[in-house]
Structure formats: C-alpha cells, structure tokens
C-alpha cells in the first residue's frame, strides 16, 4: 500500500529548508506520494525516512532492460501518466516478428528487411527496436538455430516467444545478450525458473487484470525482478485500452501488484 502525503510528511525533517527544490516539506511529501520525487533529494532526511520512503519514491513503472550496450531497450522507469507532466524518457518500443518455420534463406531475408526498415517522422528517424523470434515450428532445436541466426543478423535486442522448452534450448547460444523471454500463458512459473537464475526479463501473459496480478506475484516469488505484463488483448483497440488502464493503476493508484511495463503480442495479423 502506498503512503499518503501526510504519512510521508511525518517522516520528513519539517524544516522547510528547500534543499529538495520545493518550498515546503509538505509540498515535497506530496511529490513523493505522486511518484514525482525521491527521498534522495532531501539531504537532512533521517536513515529511517530513507529506508521507509525508498519504496514510496521508486518509479511507479519499474525499469526493464532488454539487450545490452548501446542498442539495449529500456521499458518502464516512468513516474507520470501524461507527457505534459514530464518527458517520457523511454518511449514505446516496437518489435517485428520472424518465424522459425521459415527456411534459412527466407529467415535471413526477413531479418535484413526488418533491419532496413526506417522512416522519418517530424525530423526523427524511426526504426525497429527489437526482433521477436516466434517458435512456430514446435521444434526446440530449430528455434535455437533461428535465435542464433537472429542474433547474428539483427543488431538489436531479441524477444523470444515460444514454449519454455524452446526458450531453454535457445538461451545457450545467446550468451549475455539479455533477450526478453515470452512464454505462453500457463507457463509463467516455468518461465520464471528460466529467467531468474540468468537475471533475464520476462513477459507474464495472463487473460485479464486479476489473473495477471496473480501470475506476476508468482513470477516475483520465483525470483524474477524485471517483469513485463501482457493481459492478452483480443484486438488492437483492446490493447490500447488495457495499456492505459494498467498505466493508470500503476501511476495514479500505485498498484504495485500490476506495476510493470506492458507488452502486447498482436498475433499473426500484425508483423
């Protein structure tokens, strides 16, 4: 349960020293409660206050890193609902999928086309952020070979989508690349057992908000610290509505149980 501004205020020095950048300690407490400030901005704060308020001042949407180095993609790590309140530092990432059921030449050709895709919008060059490798073949060995080929040709982080048996087969060839694992609904706990020892991010897929909250809790209990939520929308409009709803729960209501960046697999009708 998130602390109220008054509860936070009681833990502050109440000197109105303005070292935090706000005119009063109460104003600062209100900003912490809203997730727009952190206790580290208050030099005179006591050790008790720093410990208690650490969670209250954490980003409403936790940070999830996919990939490594300069081409890594960061999801979440946001504290506001709307762009006019504060810049969105980590805009929506887009992935285009490639199926492991393609023959080798077609697979590599699709990877090349994905990497070549870019266009300009309002003076900014946009391109694909990630490549999603789908296990359509049902063959773990074939999926592992496809993931290795995607790693070689993609130069962007990978999302691996398939049964846990296939994900486990693919991981050894990817080394420290930190792919985003996306097992099917019903394999969340098995996915957590794969992701947790390697410190990898994991997509938790479950129909509806309630089921999603339960499955996210199970993944956290399994040791996964970087989670992405997929409530399995039935359509593109449904995906937008659920994304907004989950963001509102996380940022405006501080609902920690579902406070995760969201990801949506829009299916075969989309790339």
C-alpha positions in Angstrom: 0.0 0.0 0.0 1.4 3.4 -1.0 2.0 6.0 1.7 -0.1 9.2 1.7 1.4 12.6 1.6 0.7 13.2 5.3 2.3 9.9 6.3 5.4 10.8 4.3 5.4 14.4 5.7 5.6 12.9 9.3 8.9 11.2 8.3 10.5 14.4 6.9 12.6 16.9 8.9 9.8 19.6 8.7 12.3 22.4 8.5 11.2 23.7 5.1 14.9 24.2 4.2 14.1 24.0 0.4 17.2 21.9 -0.3 14.9 19.4 -2.1 13.8 22.1 -4.6 10.3 22.5 -3.2 9.0 25.4 -1.0 7.9 23.2 2.0 8.3 19.8 3.4 4.6 19.2 2.8 4.9 20.1 -0.9 7.9 17.7 -1.2 5.9 15.0 0.6 3.1 15.4 -2.0 5.5 15.0 -4.8 7.0 11.8 -3.3 3.4 10.4 -2.9 2.7 11.1 -6.5 6.0 9.4 -7.6 7.5 12.6 -8.9 10.3 13.0 -6.4 12.6 10.8 -4.3 13.8 10.9 -0.7 17.4 11.3 -2.0 16.5 14.9 -2.8 16.3 15.6 0.9 19.9 15.8 2.4 18.7 16.2 6.0 16.4 13.1 5.9 17.0 10.5 8.6 18.1 7.0 7.9 14.6 5.8 9.0 13.0 8.1 6.5 15.3 6.9 3.7 14.5 3.3 4.4 10.7 3.7 4.8 10.3 6.0 1.8 12.6 4.1 -0.6 9.6 2.1 -2.0 7.3 5.1 -2.0 9.7 7.1 -4.2 10.5 4.3 -6.6 9.3 4.7 -10.2 5.7 3.7 -10.5 6.6 1.6 -13.6 9.9 -0.3 -12.8 12.7 -0.3 -15.2 13.2 -3.3 -17.5 16.3 -3.6 -19.7 16.3 -5.7 -22.8 19.6 -6.4 -24.5 23.0 -4.9 -23.6 25.2 -1.9 -24.5 24.2 1.0 -26.7 21.4 -1.0 -28.5 19.6 -2.0 -25.3 16.0 -1.1 -25.0 14.6 0.3 -21.7 11.0 -0.2 -20.8 9.2 1.5 -18.0 11.1 3.6 -15.4 8.4 6.2 -15.7 6.7 8.2 -13.0 4.0 10.2 -14.8 0.8 9.4 -16.6 0.9 12.1 -19.3 3.7 13.5 -21.4 2.9 17.1 -20.5 3.6 16.3 -16.8 7.2 15.2 -17.5 9.1 13.9 -20.5 8.6 10.2 -21.3 12.2 9.1 -21.2 11.6 5.6 -22.6 9.1 5.7 -25.5 7.2 2.7 -26.7 9.4 0.0 -28.3 8.3 -1.8 -31.4 9.3 -5.4 -32.4 8.6 -7.1 -35.7 8.4 -10.9 -35.6 10.2 -13.6 -37.6 9.1 -17.2 -37.6 11.4 -20.1 -37.1 9.3 -22.1 -39.5 10.8 -20.1 -42.5 13.6 -21.8 -44.4 17.0 -20.4 -43.8 17.1 -18.1 -46.8 13.7 -16.6 -46.2 14.5 -16.2 -42.5 17.7 -14.2 -43.2 16.0 -12.2 -45.9 13.2 -11.2 -43.4 15.8 -10.2 -40.8 17.5 -8.0 -43.4 14.2 -6.3 -44.4 13.4 -5.6 -40.7 16.8 -4.1 -40.1 16.5 -1.9 -43.2 13.1 -0.6 -42.2 13.2 3.1 -41.2 11.4 6.3 -41.8 11.4 9.9 -40.7 8.6 11.5 -38.7 8.8 15.1 -37.5 12.6 15.2 -38.0 13.2 12.0 -36.1 14.4 8.7 -37.7 12.4 5.8 -36.5 13.4 2.1 -36.9 12.6 -1.2 -35.4 13.7 -1.5 -31.7 13.6 -5.3 -31.3 13.1 -8.5 -33.3 10.7 -11.1 -32.0 11.6 -14.7 -32.9 8.5 -16.9 -32.8 8.6 -20.6 -32.3 6.0 -21.7 -34.9 7.9 -24.9 -35.8 7.3 -26.6 -32.4 11.0 -27.8 -32.6 13.3 -26.6 -29.8 16.4 -27.3 -31.9 15.1 -25.4 -34.9 14.1 -22.5 -32.7 17.5 -22.4 -31.1 19.1 -22.2 -34.5 16.7 -19.4 -35.5 17.5 -17.4 -32.4 21.3 -17.8 -33.0 20.8 -16.6 -36.7 18.7 -13.6 -35.5 21.4 -12.7 -33.0 24.0 -12.7 -35.8 22.0 -10.6 -38.2 19.7 -8.4 -36.1 22.0 -6.0 -34.2 19.0 -5.2 -32.0 17.7 -6.9 -28.8 15.6 -10.1 -29.2 12.3 -11.1 -27.9 11.9 -14.9 -27.7 8.4 -16.2 -28.0 7.6 -19.8 -27.5 7.2 -22.7 -25.1 9.7 -22.9 -22.2 11.4 -26.0 -23.7 12.2 -24.0 -26.8 13.3 -20.9 -24.9 15.7 -23.1 -22.8 17.2 -24.6 -26.0 17.8 -21.1 -27.4 19.4 -19.4 -24.4 22.9 -21.0 -24.5 23.6 -19.6 -28.0 22.7 -16.1 -26.9 25.3 -15.6 -24.2 24.9 -12.4 -22.2 22.6 -10.8 -24.7 19.6 -10.4 -22.3 16.7 -11.3 -24.5 13.2 -10.8 -23.3 11.5 -14.2 -22.7 7.9 -14.5 -23.6 6.5 -18.0 -22.7 2.8 -18.8 -23.4 0.1 -18.3 -20.8 0.2 -21.1 -18.3 4.0 -21.4 -18.5 4.7 -18.4 -16.4 6.3 -20.3 -13.4 8.4 -22.4 -15.8 9.5 -19.1 -17.5 10.4 -17.7 -14.1 12.6 -20.7 -13.4 14.4 -20.0 -16.7 14.7 -16.2 -16.3 15.6 -15.8 -12.6 19.0 -17.6 -12.5 20.2 -15.6 -15.5 18.7 -12.3 -14.5 16.6 -12.1 -17.7 13.5 -10.0 -18.2 10.2 -12.0 -18.5 6.9 -11.4 -20.1 4.0 -12.7 -18.0 0.9 -13.4 -20.1 -2.5 -13.9 -18.5 -6.0 -13.1 -19.5 -7.5 -10.1 -17.6 -6.2 -7.9 -14.8 -6.9 -10.3 -11.9 -5.2 -13.3 -13.4 -2.3 -11.0 -14.4 -1.8 -9.8 -10.9 -1.6 -13.4 -9.5 0.8 -14.5 -12.2 3.1 -11.5 -11.7 3.2 -12.3 -8.0 4.2 -15.9 -8.7 7.0 -14.7 -11.1 8.3 -12.3 -8.4 8.2 -15.1 -5.8 10.2 -17.2 -8.3 13.0 -14.6 -8.2 12.4 -12.5 -11.4 13.0 -8.8 -10.8 12.3 -7.4 -14.3 8.8 -8.2 -15.5 6.6 -7.1 -18.4 2.8 -7.6 -18.3 0.7 -8.9 -21.2 -3.0 -9.1 -20.4 -3.6 -10.8 -23.8 -5.9 -8.3 -25.5 -8.4 -9.6 -28.1 -7.8 -6.7 -30.6 -5.7 -3.6 -31.1 -8.3 -1.3 -29.5 -8.4 -3.7 -26.6 -4.6 -3.5 -26.3 -4.6 0.3 -26.1 -7.4 0.3 -23.5 -5.7 -2.2 -21.3 -2.3 -0.5 -21.6 -3.9 2.8 -20.4 -5.8 1.1 -17.6 -2.7 -0.7 -16.3 -0.7 2.5 -16.5 -3.4 4.3 -14.5 -3.3 1.6 -11.9 0.4 1.8 -11.6 1.0 5.5 -11.6 -2.2 7.1 -10.3 -3.2 4.3 -7.8 0.3 3.0 -7.1 -1.0 -0.6 -7.5 2.3 -2.4 -7.1 0.9 -5.8 -7.9 0.4 -4.9 -11.6 3.0 -2.1 -11.8 5.0 -3.3 -14.8 5.6 -2.1 -18.4 3.2 -3.7 -20.8 3.9 -5.7 -24.0 1.3 -6.9 -26.5 1.7 -9.8 -29.0 -0.9 -8.8 -31.6 -0.8 -12.1 -33.3 -0.4 -13.3 -36.9 -2.4 -10.4 -38.3 0.4 -8.0 -37.3 4.1 -8.1 -38.0 
